[in-house]
Amino acid sequence: MASVNTGGGEKKKGKQKKIELRVDFTPMVDMNMLLITFFMFCTSLSTPQTMEINMPSKDKITEEQQTEVRASNAITLLLGAEDKLYYYAGLPNYEDPNSLIETNYASDGFREVLLAKNAKVHGEMMELKKQKLNHEISDEEFRTQSIEIKKDKTAPIVMIKPSDDSSYRNLIDALDEMQICNVGVYAIVDIAEGDQFLLDLKTGKISLDSVGN
């Protein structure tokens, strides 16, 4: 609390009386502690953001079915150096580097490829998200219906294969595209020797002539 100390002793004529002020900030400490406690209890802590990754189950798909699915629905995404992105659909042709198509992370790049192959699921998911946004369905209903929609047999299965020359940022961008395009089944797997060979052919690190020799 504030107090005024006028000082003691004899006052001299013609001089203004000197007033000494002393402010006690002790009550402010108690007030600050109360405010901190109030905000701690009233402020909701930020929850960690998670990304859902749906991995293909080997228990539900036989080896023969995996081959059939890979040939018809699978898309293999290769993450290269310098933010380069390549993909091929179905089974790879290791003798033809042109079978590996170069694209990019822009909205008119690989996203257009995914949206074209996943048009049915993406359209239904966008409608479902609209219903959830308008509070027409509950969160539980949204999750249940999302699982059913993404079970569509015509939907693509994306295999994401980062190379040693790609960056962590490239992987995050690729996963973002899976969420944007509502891809139900995708997996991050190690790049195979054949895929790396095809990538080296495409980028010019090696040539078919040098391999033959």
Residue frames as a rotation matrix with the C-alpha (Angstrom) as fourth column:
MET 1
0.575 0.818 0.000 0.00
0.818 -0.575 0.000 0.00
0.000 0.000 -1.000 0.00
ALA 2
-0.062 -0.582 0.811 1.11
0.494 -0.724 -0.482 3.54
0.867 0.371 0.332 -0.62
SER 3
0.511 0.156 -0.845 2.13
0.840 -0.301 0.452 5.70
-0.183 -0.941 -0.285 2.26
VAL 4
0.526 -0.278 0.804 3.26
0.220 -0.868 -0.444 9.31
0.821 0.411 -0.396 2.56
ASN 5
0.263 -0.547 -0.795 6.19
0.956 0.038 0.290 10.29
-0.128 -0.836 0.534 4.68
THR 6
0.885 0.190 0.425 6.31
0.277 -0.949 -0.152 14.04
0.375 0.253 -0.892 5.20
GLY 7
-0.082 -0.997 -0.006 9.64
0.510 -0.037 -0.859 13.87
0.856 -0.073 0.512 7.03
GLY 8
0.591 0.264 -0.762 10.53
0.806 -0.187 0.561 15.38
0.005 -0.946 -0.324 10.33
GLY 9
-0.467 -0.852 -0.237 12.46
0.871 -0.490 0.044 18.34
-0.154 -0.186 0.970 11.66
GLU 10
-0.061 0.380 -0.923 11.97
0.294 -0.877 -0.380 22.07
-0.954 -0.295 -0.058 11.56
LYS 11
0.395 0.286 0.873 10.56
0.914 -0.027 -0.404 23.58
-0.092 0.958 -0.272 8.41
LYS 12
-0.603 -0.667 -0.437 12.51
0.561 -0.744 0.362 26.47
-0.566 -0.027 0.824 6.91
LYS 13
0.309 0.757 -0.576 10.72
0.141 -0.636 -0.759 29.53
-0.941 0.153 -0.303 5.69
GLY 14
0.204 -0.132 -0.970 10.51
-0.823 -0.559 -0.098 29.97
-0.529 0.819 -0.223 1.91
LYS 15
-0.812 -0.497 -0.305 11.22
-0.583 0.691 0.426 26.36
-0.001 0.524 -0.852 1.04
GLN 16
0.136 0.898 -0.419 8.60
-0.834 0.333 0.441 23.92
0.535 0.289 0.794 -0.24
LYS 17
0.173 -0.004 0.985 7.86
-0.799 0.584 0.143 21.02
-0.576 -0.811 0.098 2.05
LYS 18
-0.548 -0.483 -0.683 9.52
-0.785 0.580 0.219 17.84
0.291 0.656 -0.696 0.77
ILE 19
0.426 0.764 0.485 7.21
-0.824 0.549 -0.140 14.81
-0.373 -0.340 0.863 0.53
GLU 20
-0.725 -0.677 -0.127 8.63
-0.682 0.681 0.266 11.31
-0.094 0.280 -0.955 0.36
LEU 21
0.423 0.885 -0.196 6.47
-0.906 0.418 -0.070 8.58
0.020 0.207 0.978 -1.22
ARG 22
-0.775 -0.579 0.252 6.86
-0.581 0.810 0.074 4.87
-0.247 -0.089 -0.965 -0.62
VAL 23
0.214 0.847 -0.487 4.77
-0.950 0.297 0.099 2.35
0.229 0.442 0.868 -2.59
ASP 24
-0.458 -0.279 0.844 4.36
-0.575 0.817 -0.042 -1.16
-0.678 -0.504 -0.535 -1.21
PHE 25
-0.211 0.306 -0.928 3.91
-0.928 0.235 0.288 -3.69
0.306 0.923 0.234 -4.06
THR 26
-0.901 -0.173 0.397 3.36
-0.337 0.856 -0.393 -6.70
-0.272 -0.488 -0.830 -1.81
PRO 27
-0.022 0.957 0.290 -0.40
-0.231 0.277 -0.933 -6.91
-0.973 -0.088 0.215 -2.60
MET 28
0.310 0.117 -0.944 0.45
-0.934 -0.146 -0.325 -6.92
-0.176 0.982 0.064 -6.33
VAL 29
-0.759 -0.625 -0.184 2.29
-0.642 0.765 0.052 -10.23
0.108 0.158 -0.982 -5.92
ASP 30
-0.634 0.603 0.484 -0.84
0.054 0.659 -0.750 -11.85
-0.771 -0.449 -0.450 -4.53
MET 31
0.344 0.801 -0.490 -2.91
-0.470 -0.305 -0.828 -10.39
-0.813 0.515 0.272 -7.37
ASN 32
-0.096 -0.461 -0.882 -0.49
-0.993 0.109 0.051 -11.70
0.073 0.881 -0.468 -10.01
MET 33
-0.943 -0.252 0.218 -0.60
-0.288 0.945 -0.154 -15.18
-0.167 -0.208 -0.964 -8.50
LEU 34
-0.205 0.951 0.233 -4.39
0.012 0.240 -0.971 -15.11
-0.979 -0.197 -0.061 -8.57
LEU 35
0.406 0.333 -0.851 -4.38
-0.778 -0.363 -0.513 -14.04
-0.479 0.870 0.111 -12.23
ILE 36
-0.529 -0.676 -0.513 -1.90
-0.835 0.523 0.173 -16.75
0.151 0.519 -0.841 -13.20
THR 37
-0.851 0.267 0.453 -3.98
-0.001 0.861 -0.509 -19.38
-0.526 -0.434 -0.732 -11.42
PHE 38
0.125 0.966 -0.227 -7.15
-0.265 -0.188 -0.946 -18.08
-0.956 0.179 0.233 -13.10
PHE 39
0.262 -0.062 -0.963 -5.65
-0.956 -0.156 -0.250 -18.28
-0.135 0.986 -0.100 -16.61
MET 40
-0.806 -0.591 -0.038 -4.18
-0.592 0.802 0.075 -21.74
-0.013 0.083 -0.996 -15.95
PHE 41
-0.646 0.619 0.447 -7.59
0.195 0.700 -0.687 -23.14
-0.738 -0.357 -0.573 -15.10
CYS 42
0.331 0.874 -0.356 -9.56
-0.106 -0.340 -0.934 -21.23
-0.938 0.347 -0.020 -17.75
THR 43
0.095 -0.364 -0.926 -7.20
-0.968 -0.253 0.001 -21.64
-0.234 0.896 -0.376 -20.72
SER 44
0.896 0.220 0.386 -7.46
-0.124 0.958 -0.257 -24.88
-0.426 0.182 0.886 -22.70
LEU 45
-0.084 -0.994 0.067 -4.09
-0.333 0.091 0.939 -26.40
-0.939 0.057 -0.338 -23.49
SER 46
0.167 0.089 -0.982 -3.32
-0.985 -0.040 -0.171 -26.98
-0.054 0.995 0.081 -27.16
THR 47
0.620 0.118 0.775 -3.73
-0.183 0.983 -0.003 -30.59
-0.763 -0.140 0.632 -28.21
PRO 48
-0.499 -0.866 -0.024 -1.06
-0.263 0.125 0.957 -32.21
-0.826 0.484 -0.290 -30.41
GLN 49
0.357 0.581 -0.732 -1.96
-0.874 -0.068 -0.481 -32.47
-0.329 0.811 0.483 -34.07
THR 50
-0.292 -0.394 0.871 -1.91
-0.116 0.919 0.377 -35.98
-0.949 0.008 -0.314 -35.45
MET 51
-0.209 0.170 -0.963 -2.02
-0.975 -0.106 0.193 -37.34
-0.070 0.980 0.188 -38.96
GLU 52
0.429 0.464 0.775 -3.92
-0.414 0.863 -0.288 -40.51
-0.803 -0.197 0.562 -39.73
ILE 53
-0.419 -0.570 -0.707 -2.04
-0.908 0.250 0.336 -43.05
-0.015 0.782 -0.622 -41.83
ASN 54
0.609 0.670 0.425 -3.99
-0.605 0.739 -0.297 -46.06
-0.513 -0.076 0.855 -43.06
MET 55
-0.497 -0.864 -0.083 -1.64
-0.775 0.398 0.491 -48.94
-0.391 0.308 -0.867 -43.79
PRO 56
0.145 0.536 -0.831 -2.63
-0.806 0.552 0.216 -51.78
0.574 0.638 0.512 -46.12
SER 57
0.205 0.019 0.979 -3.38
-0.821 0.547 0.161 -54.93
-0.532 -0.837 0.128 -44.13
LYS 58
-0.624 -0.514 -0.588 -1.65
-0.747 0.614 0.256 -58.14
0.229 0.599 -0.767 -45.24
ASP 59
-0.819 0.339 0.462 -4.20
-0.034 0.776 -0.630 -60.22
-0.572 -0.532 -0.624 -43.34
LYS 60
0.140 0.984 -0.111 -7.09
-0.124 -0.093 -0.988 -59.08
-0.982 0.152 0.109 -45.51
ILE 61
0.665 0.022 -0.746 -5.35
-0.731 -0.184 -0.657 -59.21
-0.151 0.983 -0.106 -48.90
THR 62
0.720 -0.406 0.563 -3.77
0.320 0.914 0.250 -62.38
-0.616 0.000 0.788 -50.25
GLU 63
-0.304 -0.931 -0.202 -0.53
0.110 -0.245 0.963 -62.32
-0.946 0.271 0.177 -52.24
GLU 64
-0.552 0.171 0.816 -2.39
0.828 0.227 0.512 -62.90
-0.097 0.959 -0.267 -55.49
GLN 65
0.565 0.823 0.061 -4.86
0.825 -0.565 -0.002 -60.16
0.032 0.052 -0.998 -54.66
GLN 66
0.372 -0.512 -0.774 -2.01
0.206 -0.767 0.607 -57.79
-0.905 -0.385 -0.180 -53.79
THR 67
-0.691 -0.657 0.301 -0.55
0.402 -0.003 0.916 -58.30
-0.601 0.754 0.266 -57.27
GLU 68
-0.197 0.720 0.666 -3.92
0.951 -0.023 0.307 -57.66
0.237 0.694 -0.680 -58.90
VAL 69
0.730 0.479 -0.488 -4.51
0.619 -0.765 0.177 -54.56
-0.288 -0.431 -0.855 -56.80
ARG 70
-0.040 -0.844 -0.535 -1.03
0.232 -0.529 0.816 -53.26
-0.972 -0.092 0.217 -57.52
ALA 71
-0.742 -0.272 0.613 -1.54
0.619 0.074 0.782 -53.61
-0.258 0.959 0.113 -61.24
SER 72
-0.098 0.829 0.550 -4.93
0.858 -0.210 0.469 -51.91
0.504 0.518 -0.691 -61.30
ASN 73
0.808 0.586 0.060 -5.12
0.445 -0.674 0.590 -49.47
0.387 -0.450 -0.805 -58.39
ALA 74
0.456 -0.661 -0.597 -1.62
0.738 -0.094 0.668 -48.95
-0.498 -0.745 0.445 -57.02
ILE 75
0.813 -0.351 0.465 0.37
0.038 -0.764 -0.644 -45.78
0.582 0.541 -0.607 -57.52
THR 76
0.386 -0.770 -0.508 4.02
0.916 0.255 0.310 -45.68
-0.109 -0.584 0.804 -56.49
LEU 77
0.951 -0.036 0.308 5.37
-0.006 -0.995 -0.097 -42.29
0.310 0.091 -0.946 -55.51
LEU 78
0.269 -0.937 -0.224 9.14
0.945 0.301 -0.124 -41.76
0.184 -0.179 0.967 -55.55
LEU 79
0.975 0.006 -0.221 10.57
0.084 -0.935 0.344 -38.76
-0.205 -0.354 -0.913 -53.70
GLY 80
0.459 -0.833 0.307 13.75
0.790 0.226 -0.570 -37.57
0.406 0.504 0.762 -55.36
ALA 81
-0.371 -0.721 -0.585 16.42
0.864 -0.500 0.068 -34.94
-0.341 -0.480 0.808 -54.80
GLU 82
-0.988 -0.129 -0.082 15.86
0.103 -0.958 0.267 -31.18
-0.113 0.255 0.960 -55.03
ASP 83
-0.427 0.902 -0.061 12.12
-0.371 -0.236 -0.898 -31.50
-0.825 -0.361 0.435 -54.27
LYS 84
-0.599 0.206 -0.774 11.57
-0.752 0.188 0.632 -33.61
0.276 0.960 0.042 -57.39
LEU 85
-0.196 0.661 0.724 8.60
-0.532 0.549 -0.645 -35.99
-0.824 -0.512 0.244 -57.43
TYR 86
-0.662 -0.043 -0.748 8.03
-0.695 0.408 0.592 -39.01
0.280 0.912 -0.300 -59.67
TYR 87
-0.122 0.648 0.752 5.34
-0.596 0.557 -0.577 -41.67
-0.793 -0.518 0.319 -59.91
TYR 88
-0.792 0.069 -0.607 4.22
-0.507 0.479 0.716 -44.68
0.340 0.875 -0.345 -61.90
ALA 89
0.123 0.923 0.365 0.92
-0.968 0.193 -0.163 -46.56
-0.220 -0.334 0.917 -61.94
GLY 90
0.929 0.313 -0.197 0.67
-0.347 0.922 -0.173 -50.31
0.128 0.229 0.965 -61.64
LEU 91
0.679 -0.713 0.176 3.77
0.555 0.655 0.513 -52.42
-0.481 -0.250 0.840 -62.18
PRO 92
0.406 -0.592 -0.696 7.06
-0.452 -0.792 0.411 -50.66
-0.794 0.148 -0.589 -63.02
ASN 93
0.940 -0.250 0.231 8.91
0.325 0.456 -0.828 -51.04
0.102 0.854 0.510 -66.31
TYR 94
0.573 -0.768 -0.284 12.55
0.149 -0.243 0.958 -50.98
-0.806 -0.592 -0.025 -65.26
GLU 95
-0.238 -0.680 0.694 13.75
0.850 0.200 0.487 -50.96
-0.470 0.706 0.531 -68.89
ASP 96
-0.060 0.309 0.949 11.87
0.738 -0.626 0.250 -47.78
0.672 0.716 -0.191 -69.77
PRO 97
-0.772 -0.297 -0.561 12.72
0.617 -0.559 -0.553 -44.65
-0.150 -0.774 0.615 -67.76
ASN 98
-0.835 0.503 0.221 9.82
-0.316 -0.768 0.556 -42.86
0.450 0.395 0.801 -69.48
SER 99
-0.073 0.824 -0.563 7.42
0.458 0.529 0.714 -45.05
0.886 -0.205 -0.416 -67.52
LEU 100
-0.205 -0.064 -0.977 8.39
0.949 -0.258 -0.183 -42.95
-0.241 -0.964 0.113 -64.50
ILE 101
0.268 0.449 0.852 6.48
0.673 -0.720 0.168 -39.68
0.689 0.529 -0.496 -64.77
GLU 102
-0.771 -0.563 -0.299 7.86
0.620 -0.553 -0.557 -36.49
0.148 -0.615 0.775 -63.25
THR 103
0.348 0.876 0.335 5.44
0.601 -0.482 0.637 -34.22
0.720 -0.020 -0.694 -61.43
ASN 104
-0.684 -0.563 0.464 5.53
0.009 -0.642 -0.766 -31.77
0.729 -0.520 0.444 -58.51
TYR 105
-0.698 0.357 -0.621 3.90
0.713 0.257 -0.653 -30.92
-0.074 -0.898 -0.433 -55.18
ALA 106
-0.922 0.364 -0.132 1.78
-0.372 -0.928 0.034 -28.08
-0.110 0.081 0.991 -56.60
SER 107
-0.218 0.941 0.260 -2.01
-0.364 0.169 -0.916 -28.19
-0.906 -0.294 0.305 -56.78
ASP 108
0.642 0.433 -0.633 -1.83
-0.729 0.087 -0.679 -28.84
-0.239 0.897 0.371 -60.52
GLY 109
-0.379 -0.856 -0.352 0.78
-0.891 0.440 -0.111 -31.59
0.250 0.272 -0.929 -60.12
PHE 110
-0.924 -0.063 -0.377 0.42
-0.005 0.988 -0.151 -34.93
0.382 -0.138 -0.914 -58.37
ARG 111
-0.691 0.722 0.036 -2.78
-0.170 -0.114 -0.979 -33.75
-0.702 -0.683 0.202 -56.68
GLU 112
-0.038 0.687 -0.726 -4.58
-0.970 -0.199 -0.137 -33.72
-0.239 0.699 0.674 -60.03
VAL 113
-0.528 -0.222 -0.820 -3.44
-0.510 0.855 0.097 -37.30
0.679 0.469 -0.564 -60.65
LEU 114
-0.984 0.134 -0.119 -4.76
0.175 0.580 -0.796 -38.45
-0.038 -0.804 -0.594 -57.27
LEU 115
-0.460 0.864 -0.206 -8.05
-0.457 -0.429 -0.779 -36.58
-0.761 -0.264 0.592 -57.60
ALA 116
-0.155 0.376 -0.914 -8.65
-0.969 0.123 0.215 -38.11
0.194 0.918 0.345 -61.01
LYS 117
-0.577 -0.141 -0.805 -8.08
-0.164 0.985 -0.055 -41.64
0.800 0.100 -0.591 -59.73
ASN 118
-0.807 0.256 -0.532 -9.91
0.590 0.348 -0.728 -41.04
-0.001 -0.902 -0.432 -56.45
ALA 119
-0.813 0.473 0.338 -12.77
-0.273 -0.824 0.497 -38.90
0.514 0.312 0.799 -57.77
LYS 120
0.068 0.916 -0.395 -15.61
0.109 0.386 0.916 -41.05
0.992 -0.106 -0.073 -56.38
VAL 121
0.094 -0.097 -0.991 -14.23
0.952 0.300 0.061 -41.31
0.292 -0.949 0.120 -52.85
HIS 122
-0.861 -0.490 -0.139 -13.11
0.509 -0.828 -0.234 -37.68
0.000 -0.272 0.962 -52.79
GLY 123
-0.585 0.711 0.390 -16.55
-0.237 -0.610 0.756 -36.43
0.775 0.350 0.526 -53.85
GLU 124
0.358 0.754 -0.550 -18.33
0.338 0.445 0.829 -38.49
0.870 -0.483 -0.095 -51.21
MET 125
-0.144 -0.496 -0.856 -15.87
0.984 0.024 -0.179 -37.43
0.110 -0.868 0.484 -48.52
MET 126
-0.944 -0.182 0.276 -16.27
0.186 -0.983 -0.013 -33.75
0.274 0.039 0.961 -49.35
GLU 127
-0.119 0.976 0.181 -20.04
-0.238 -0.206 0.949 -34.11
0.964 0.070 0.257 -49.03
LEU 128
0.386 0.212 -0.898 -19.60
0.698 0.570 0.434 -35.93
0.604 -0.794 0.072 -45.72
LYS 129
-0.594 -0.680 -0.429 -17.30
0.802 -0.467 -0.371 -33.20
0.052 -0.565 0.824 -44.40
LYS 130
-0.738 0.417 0.531 -19.88
-0.167 -0.875 0.455 -30.62
0.654 0.247 0.715 -45.39
GLN 131
0.325 0.893 -0.311 -22.52
0.099 0.295 0.950 -32.46
0.940 -0.340 0.007 -43.37
LYS 132
0.108 -0.367 -0.924 -20.23
0.966 0.260 0.010 -32.55
0.237 -0.893 0.382 -40.36
LEU 133
-0.871 -0.469 0.150 -19.43
0.442 -0.878 -0.182 -28.84
0.217 -0.093 0.972 -40.72
ASN 134
-0.454 0.795 0.403 -23.18
-0.441 -0.593 0.674 -28.08
0.775 0.128 0.619 -40.74
HIS 135
-0.785 0.060 0.616 -23.63
-0.581 0.271 -0.767 -30.29
-0.213 -0.961 -0.178 -37.64
GLU 136
0.194 0.865 -0.462 -25.92
-0.931 0.310 0.191 -32.64
0.308 0.394 0.866 -39.55
ILE 137
0.646 -0.067 -0.760 -23.96
0.132 0.991 0.025 -35.68
0.752 -0.117 0.649 -38.33
SER 138
0.918 -0.333 0.217 -21.96
-0.279 -0.152 0.948 -36.40
-0.282 -0.931 -0.232 -35.19
ASP 139
0.066 -0.981 -0.181 -18.22
-0.991 -0.085 0.101 -37.02
-0.115 0.173 -0.978 -35.02
GLU 140
-0.381 -0.165 0.910 -18.82
-0.310 0.950 0.042 -40.72
-0.871 -0.266 -0.413 -34.48
GLU 141
0.619 0.671 0.409 -21.10
0.230 0.343 -0.911 -40.93
-0.751 0.658 0.058 -37.52
PHE 142
0.733 -0.418 -0.537 -18.49
-0.674 -0.549 -0.493 -39.06
-0.089 0.724 -0.684 -39.55
ARG 143
-0.316 -0.914 0.256 -15.75
-0.864 0.388 0.321 -41.53
-0.392 -0.120 -0.912 -38.61
THR 144
-0.158 0.327 0.932 -17.95
0.029 0.945 -0.327 -44.55
-0.987 -0.025 -0.159 -39.29
GLN 145
0.830 0.549 0.101 -19.11
0.139 -0.027 -0.990 -43.33
-0.541 0.835 -0.098 -42.69
SER 146
0.451 -0.753 -0.479 -15.58
-0.872 -0.487 -0.055 -42.23
-0.192 0.443 -0.876 -43.63
ILE 147
-0.446 -0.631 0.634 -14.27
-0.512 0.761 0.398 -45.75
-0.734 -0.147 -0.663 -43.11
GLU 148
0.171 0.612 0.772 -17.02
0.375 0.684 -0.626 -47.20
-0.911 0.396 -0.112 -45.28
ILE 149
0.904 0.174 -0.392 -16.48
-0.238 -0.557 -0.796 -44.67
-0.357 0.812 -0.462 -48.07
LYS 150
0.188 -0.941 -0.281 -12.72
-0.964 -0.231 0.128 -45.27
-0.185 0.247 -0.951 -48.18
LYS 151
-0.186 -0.194 0.963 -13.25
-0.183 0.970 0.160 -49.03
-0.965 -0.146 -0.216 -48.54
ASP 152
0.739 0.510 -0.440 -14.19
-0.482 -0.057 -0.874 -48.45
-0.471 0.858 0.204 -52.18
LYS 153
0.430 -0.561 0.708 -12.40
0.448 0.813 0.372 -51.08
-0.784 0.157 0.601 -54.28
THR 154
0.639 -0.182 0.748 -11.77
0.710 -0.237 -0.664 -48.62
0.298 0.954 -0.022 -57.11
ALA 155
0.961 -0.276 0.031 -9.86
-0.264 -0.870 0.416 -46.24
-0.088 -0.408 -0.909 -54.84
PRO 156
0.444 -0.865 -0.235 -6.09
-0.223 0.148 -0.964 -46.02
0.868 0.480 -0.127 -55.38
ILE 157
0.891 -0.362 -0.274 -3.49
0.397 0.327 0.858 -47.46
-0.221 -0.873 0.435 -53.02
VAL 158
0.752 -0.613 0.241 -0.46
-0.332 -0.669 -0.664 -45.19
0.569 0.420 -0.707 -52.82
MET 159
0.645 -0.675 -0.358 3.03
0.762 0.532 0.370 -46.43
-0.059 -0.512 0.857 -51.92
ILE 160
0.918 -0.351 0.185 5.26
-0.336 -0.936 -0.107 -43.53
0.211 0.036 -0.977 -50.83
LYS 161
0.657 -0.750 -0.073 8.96
0.753 0.650 0.104 -44.31
-0.030 -0.124 0.992 -51.27
PRO 162
0.901 -0.395 -0.180 11.42
-0.364 -0.913 0.184 -41.62
-0.237 -0.101 -0.966 -50.14
SER 163
0.610 -0.788 -0.086 14.92
0.422 0.415 -0.806 -41.81
0.671 0.455 0.586 -51.63
ASP 164
0.162 -0.652 -0.740 18.08
0.971 -0.029 0.237 -41.01
-0.176 -0.757 0.629 -49.70
ASP 165
-0.777 -0.509 0.369 18.27
0.596 -0.785 0.172 -37.68
0.202 0.354 0.913 -51.54
SER 166
0.068 0.877 0.476 14.78
0.357 -0.467 0.809 -36.53
0.932 0.114 -0.345 -50.52
SER 167
-0.812 -0.314 0.492 14.06
-0.263 -0.556 -0.788 -34.38
0.521 -0.769 0.369 -47.48
TYR 168
-0.787 0.543 -0.294 11.74
0.552 0.406 -0.728 -34.79
-0.276 -0.735 -0.619 -44.52
ARG 169
-0.478 0.602 -0.639 9.74
-0.406 -0.797 -0.447 -31.86
-0.779 0.045 0.626 -45.86
ASN 170
-0.652 0.211 -0.728 9.10
-0.695 0.217 0.685 -33.81
0.302 0.953 0.005 -49.08
LEU 171
-0.824 0.337 -0.456 7.59
0.406 0.912 -0.060 -36.66
0.395 -0.235 -0.888 -47.07
ILE 172
-0.609 0.615 -0.501 5.33
0.343 -0.366 -0.865 -34.28
-0.715 -0.699 0.012 -45.14
ASP 173
-0.498 0.409 -0.765 4.16
-0.743 -0.656 0.133 -32.68
-0.447 0.635 0.630 -48.39
ALA 174
-0.757 0.197 -0.623 3.38
-0.324 0.715 0.619 -36.11
0.568 0.670 -0.478 -49.84
LEU 175
-0.754 0.489 -0.439 1.36
0.657 0.566 -0.498 -37.06
0.005 -0.664 -0.748 -46.76
ASP 176
-0.591 0.539 -0.600 -0.51
-0.162 -0.808 -0.566 -33.76
-0.790 -0.238 0.565 -46.99
GLU 177
-0.620 0.338 -0.708 -1.59
-0.772 -0.098 0.628 -34.68
0.143 0.936 0.322 -50.51
MET 178
-0.815 0.334 -0.474 -3.01
0.307 0.942 0.135 -37.97
0.492 -0.035 -0.870 -49.19
GLN 179
-0.586 0.601 -0.543 -5.20
0.584 -0.151 -0.797 -36.05
-0.561 -0.785 -0.263 -46.74
ILE 180
-0.559 0.355 -0.749 -6.26
-0.510 -0.860 -0.027 -33.40
-0.654 0.367 0.662 -49.25
CYS 181
-0.542 0.294 -0.787 -7.25
-0.743 0.269 0.613 -36.03
0.392 0.917 0.073 -51.82
ASN 182
0.235 0.695 0.680 -8.92
-0.932 0.359 -0.046 -38.28
-0.276 -0.623 0.732 -49.18
VAL 183
-0.086 -0.361 -0.929 -6.81
-0.568 0.784 -0.252 -41.30
0.819 0.506 -0.272 -50.07
GLY 184
0.746 0.552 0.373 -7.93
-0.613 0.348 0.710 -44.10
0.262 -0.758 0.597 -47.77
VAL 185
0.853 -0.471 0.225 -4.99
0.314 0.807 0.499 -46.51
-0.417 -0.355 0.837 -48.06
TYR 186
0.672 -0.735 0.086 -1.37
-0.275 -0.356 -0.893 -45.41
0.687 0.576 -0.442 -48.35
ALA 187
0.886 -0.430 -0.175 1.91
0.395 0.501 0.770 -46.49
-0.244 -0.751 0.613 -46.83
ILE 188
0.580 -0.807 -0.107 5.48
-0.813 -0.569 -0.122 -45.27
0.037 0.158 -0.987 -46.39
VAL 189
0.909 -0.282 0.307 7.86
0.243 0.957 0.159 -48.01
-0.339 -0.070 0.938 -47.49
ASP 190
0.020 -0.982 -0.188 11.59
-0.083 -0.189 0.978 -48.29
-0.996 -0.004 -0.085 -48.23
ILE 191
0.486 0.086 -0.870 12.55
-0.831 -0.262 -0.491 -47.64
-0.270 0.961 -0.055 -51.81
ALA 192
0.763 -0.169 0.624 13.37
0.202 0.979 0.017 -50.88
-0.614 0.113 0.781 -53.65
GLU 193
-0.301 -0.953 -0.001 16.55
0.194 -0.062 0.979 -51.38
-0.934 0.295 0.203 -55.67
GLY 194
-0.357 0.231 0.905 14.52
0.928 0.199 0.315 -51.52
-0.107 0.952 -0.286 -58.86
ASP 195
0.742 0.670 0.015 12.77
0.670 -0.742 -0.035 -48.25
-0.012 0.036 -0.999 -58.05
GLN 196
0.465 -0.661 -0.590 16.09
-0.015 -0.672 0.741 -46.56
-0.885 -0.335 -0.322 -57.25
PHE 197
-0.520 -0.626 0.581 17.46
0.529 0.298 0.795 -47.91
-0.671 0.721 0.176 -60.54
LEU 198
0.089 0.660 0.746 14.49
0.985 -0.172 0.034 -46.48
0.150 0.732 -0.665 -62.41
LEU 199
0.875 0.216 -0.433 14.90
0.347 -0.904 0.249 -43.16
-0.337 -0.368 -0.866 -60.58
ASP 200
-0.002 -0.960 -0.281 18.60
0.070 -0.281 0.957 -43.00
-0.998 -0.018 0.068 -61.48
LEU 201
-0.473 -0.088 0.877 17.73
0.840 0.257 0.478 -43.71
-0.268 0.962 -0.048 -65.11
LYS 202
0.508 0.798 0.325 15.15
0.850 -0.525 -0.040 -40.95
0.139 0.296 -0.945 -65.13
THR 203
0.881 -0.170 -0.442 17.42
0.060 -0.886 0.460 -38.37
-0.470 -0.432 -0.770 -63.54
GLY 204
0.825 -0.550 -0.130 20.37
-0.249 -0.147 -0.957 -39.29
0.507 0.822 -0.258 -65.75
LYS 205
0.449 -0.686 0.572 22.64
-0.776 0.018 0.631 -40.61
-0.444 -0.727 -0.524 -63.02
ILE 206
-0.495 -0.545 0.677 23.03
-0.063 0.799 0.598 -43.78
-0.866 0.254 -0.430 -65.05
SER 207
-0.053 0.467 -0.883 22.12
-0.980 -0.195 -0.044 -44.88
-0.193 0.862 0.468 -68.57
LEU 208
0.825 0.428 0.370 20.96
-0.342 0.898 -0.275 -48.13
-0.450 0.100 0.887 -70.11
ASP 209
0.718 -0.617 -0.324 24.11
-0.239 0.219 -0.946 -48.21
0.654 0.756 0.010 -72.24
SER 210
-0.212 -0.846 0.490 26.39
-0.822 -0.117 -0.558 -48.02
0.529 -0.521 -0.670 -69.21
VAL 211
0.177 0.352 0.919 24.37
-0.811 0.581 -0.066 -50.70
-0.557 -0.734 0.389 -67.45
GLY 212
0.970 0.229 -0.082 24.61
-0.229 0.744 -0.627 -52.98
-0.083 0.627 0.774 -70.49
ASN 213
0.372 -0.910 -0.180 28.34
-0.322 0.055 -0.945 -52.51
0.870 0.410 -0.272 -70.65
